Amino acid sequence: MLLPGLLWMFFFNLFPMYGTLMAFKDFNPGVGILKSAWIGLENFKYMFELPDSIQVFKNTIVIAFAKMILQLIVPLIFALMLNEVKNRFFSRSVQTIVYLPHFLSWVIVAGILLDLFSLTGPVNQLLSVLGIEPMLFFSNPDIFPAIVIGSDVWKEFGFGAIIYFAALTSISPELYEAAAIDGASQFRRLISITLPSILPVAILLGTLSLGNILNAGFDQIFNLYNPLVYSTGDIIDTWVYRAGLIDMQYGLATAVGLLKSIVSLILIAISYGLAYRFANYRIF
């Protein structure tokens, strides 16, 4: 029963590690990886000498960190608000509706966003009615990160709230009944019972998300960005894609990807350590 999973891991996770040798070589597709000249850390040095490399890392961290924070706060607030609704049919219907976008691919969502925020789209038509000049949202580097972050939160917050709903259902109703008998208001019960009960879950999700601080969402940004917003929207994954597959700088692209993987591994180790320290969570 383990054999299919082991074969999948070997061919798609372990075997491709052979390609990381390109990060230390002047890769020539004509002679292959092994016969290409060994240049050591030259690709890594060249990476930091490029004028846009620091900006790419900065964009990645800013976008990923903003997504991480909002994906913790927005689902939590939504779950707390919907938990106070007494009409179960309404709350379940809303919960189903808001997590449906999670199952849409970014190709579909990006097409919808590009139409909504186009020069002749509904958003600009509304701005025209309000007396505001239409804007090229996806050509404005100052607005583009906000659209990326906001659309990602809109797409994923409903699905992320499921974990909080599960935590809320595990709270004993007797605690609320005892607090009500003692005269605690609904807000006091929220502060004194609900939030402390789900705080370990929020801490766990926050610490585990640290490992994704360099994953700003390739699928999303690749389908939304253009050269006009590279200054604020270009991230590591999209930069590696252009360097490796378009500009054919295979060694440089591999070096950047390898550096990102090493940093992500360190962050994942730290996040699991923090999860065990603050939430008593461990995987083995």
Buried (B, 14 or more C-beta within 10 A) or exposed (E): EEEEEEEEEEEEEEEEEEBBBBBBBEBEEEEEBEEBEEBEEBBBEBBEEBEEBEBBBEBBBBBBBBBBBBBBBBBBEBBBEBBEEEEEEEBEEBBEEBBEBEEEEBEEBBEEBBEBBBEEBEBBEEEEEEEEEBBEBBEBBEBBBEBBBBBBBBBBBBBBBBBBBEBBEEBEEEBBEEBEEEEBEEEEBBEEBBEEBBBBBBBBBBBBBBBBBBBBBBEBBBBBBEEEBBBBBBBBBBBBBBBBEEEEBBBBBBBBBBBBEEBBEEBBEEBBEBBBEBBEBEEE
